[in-house]
Amino acid sequence: MSAPVIDPVRPAAPDTPAGRSTKAQRTTPARFDTALGWNDGPGLAWALRVLLCLIALAVFAAPFLTIFSGAFTTNPSGSSLSFLPHGSTLSNFTVAGERGIWDYLGNSLVIAGGGLLLQLVVCTLAAYALARHRFRGQALVMMLFMMTLMLPEEVIAIPLSLVLGDVPVVHLDLKGTVWGVILPLGAWGFSVMMLTEFMRDIPTEIEEAARLDGVGELRMLWQIILPLCKPALGVAGVLGFIMIWDQYLLPLIAAKDPTDYTVTVALSILRTDPEVGSGVVLAGAVIALIPSLIVYLLLQRSLVTGIAAGATKG
Amino acid sequence: MTATVPAPAARRSPGKRAFSKKAVVPWLFLAPGLLLALVFKFWPMVKGIRLSFFDVRPFLGDQWIGLDNYTRVLTDHRFQDAIGHTLILGIGQAVGAILLGFALALLLEGQARSLRILRTAVFLPAVTATAVVGELWRLMYYPTSDGLLNSGLHLLGLGPVPFLDNPDIALYSTMAMGIWIWAPYNMVIFLAGLAGVDRSLYEAAAMDGVSLWQRLRYVTLPAIRPALMIVLTLATIRGLRVFTEVYVLTGGGPAGSTDVWMTRAYTLGFTRNDIGGASAASVVLLCVTLLLTVMVNHLRKRGGAR
């Protein structure tokens, strides 16, 4: 790649090609590894760092323990929460199930799966054309895809809801169907741009050799370019999933009635139901949380790489 | 790169057919993306701009009323309040999340395995769906003394705080949640910036005998300034279009004290069915967003040229 993707998880020192140097190769002492010059050895600074780390952990991660402990705790009063579960029960999940939480999860999974698949296909095709072809109007197309990033759902929500009710030319009503959520997520400028940048750096020799063998455009993309793009596809996949799972306004305006909601939107229905307590809401939150948690923990490195790349390269 | 005509003119005459076929290929690959963007992004944008000049009446036909929607929206005191709330929330959230994110990055910088695990844990808020975070914080902010945060305050001998029910502090409660969501995200960007700082500069600074503060001020900060500018502007844009956090946490209440631009436009459009007014409000937001995005791109280009 022309500009190296900076992986903040494992910063490679510029003078040591292996990245993580052994003690013997090391030219600079460890205390110059970080901006604050933290020392590994025990001491006052070390104790301070451990304390601050524990506070950070409590502030940012402990609330997630509350979700889990609350979801497995019966609490009819509906207000007491703690970091540790007292007793354990599945009754909250049973009640949430009676309120249709699994159907909402089903909606979410179909939308996330379908939306991500569509997004990856659409963005890969566009990126291939932008990176490996030269044509009239290339800069304009690139600008159009960049503009999709400036038009988030919030900004165009009202007219978008009208368009979803009556798609121009074909006059389809997408409201109440999963297509109403999936299709608007198809062209995501961020993925197009990131994949384009990645594909541009694949050497042309590979492509020329394949062309001499009579490889067509689709096979070229599928068999030559895509296998080389696996890291970038991983990043696009994780970020795309997180982005789709985070959607709130789009599923809200694309729904015809509440049964079309995704699980994240449906949490508000659970909350406003006077007969269920906060334990049930938390059970719903756990169900809404787990898929994105799994994706994050499995692929967190590529996610972090992607954010860093998006922020530093653009 | 800027030349858009790929083949020299001489080669065009013998195989004009082949050339045009070749010219069509990229457009076939681009078609799905362009079509989706056109139908679900640009067409709504155009439609929204058009509707903002009309009095939208579902069965009677739309009526052109010029800038009336705009004057109505901009003189509405609830929208004026919403501008203030949006600015306070957006700027406060952006600045808070940047400061906290930078502090986190300085704290969690390093290669030890334990630090990597810590970073994974601290990043959790940024990958959790905003609606889920909102529900979680609603419960943490529970106003009676057995709510999670209030029981903590109770231990310190402080009375229960009605975080979301008091019009004076509801906006700041919302801001705290926004900072909590975005600080870890900024942390990752800053970590990427910190990883790029030349270590020998730290060593040289140590030889010159500078203090830790001077080292941060004159070595670290200049190195991550491009990242800082971009994070700040992106965060401001994000703050302008804030919707989900507020909608889930407070719904704009109590007494409109947390109403932001988008929740106001949503209420106008979907609850009160004033499509024209809501469109005008959206167009105003669109213009500000576009303006800021152009600024970001300008900053990016300048950052890239350095």
Interface residues (C-beta under 8 A of the other chain):
Chain A: I6 D7 P8 V9 R10 P11 A12 A13 P14 R20 T28 P29 F32 D33 T34 A35 L36 G37 W38 D40 R49 L52 C53 A56 L57 V59 F60 A61 P63 F64 T66 I67 G70 S77 S79 S80 L81 S82 V121 V122 C123 L125 A126 Y128 A129 L130 H133 R134 F135 R136 G137 Q138 A139 V141 L144 F145 M147 T148 L149 M150 L151 P152 E154 V155 I156 A157 I158 P159 L160 S161 L162 V163 V167 P168 L183 P184 G186 A187 V192 E217 L221 I242 W245 D246 Y248 L249 I253 T264 V265 L267 S268 R271 S278 V281 L282 G284 A285 A288 L289 S292 L293 V295 Y296 L297 Q300 L303 V304 I307 A308 A311 T312 K313 G314
Chain B: T2 A3 T4 V5 P6 A23 V25 P26 W27 F29 L30 P32 G33 L34 L36 A37 V39 F40 K41 F42 W43 P44 M45 K47 G48 L51 L104 L106 L107 L108 E109 G110 Q111 A112 R116 L118 R119 T120 A121 V122 F123 L124 P125 V127 T128 A129 T130 A131 V132 E135 L136 R138 L139 M140 Y142 T144 D146 G147 L148 S151 W180 A183 P184 Y185 V188 I189 L191 A192 G193 L194 A195 G196 V197 D198 R199 S200 Y202 E203 A206 L212 R215 L216 V219 T220 P226 A227 I230 V231 L234 R241 F243 T244 Y247 V248 M262 A265 Y266 G269 F270 I275 A278 S279 S282 L285 L286 T289 L290 T293 N297 R300 G304
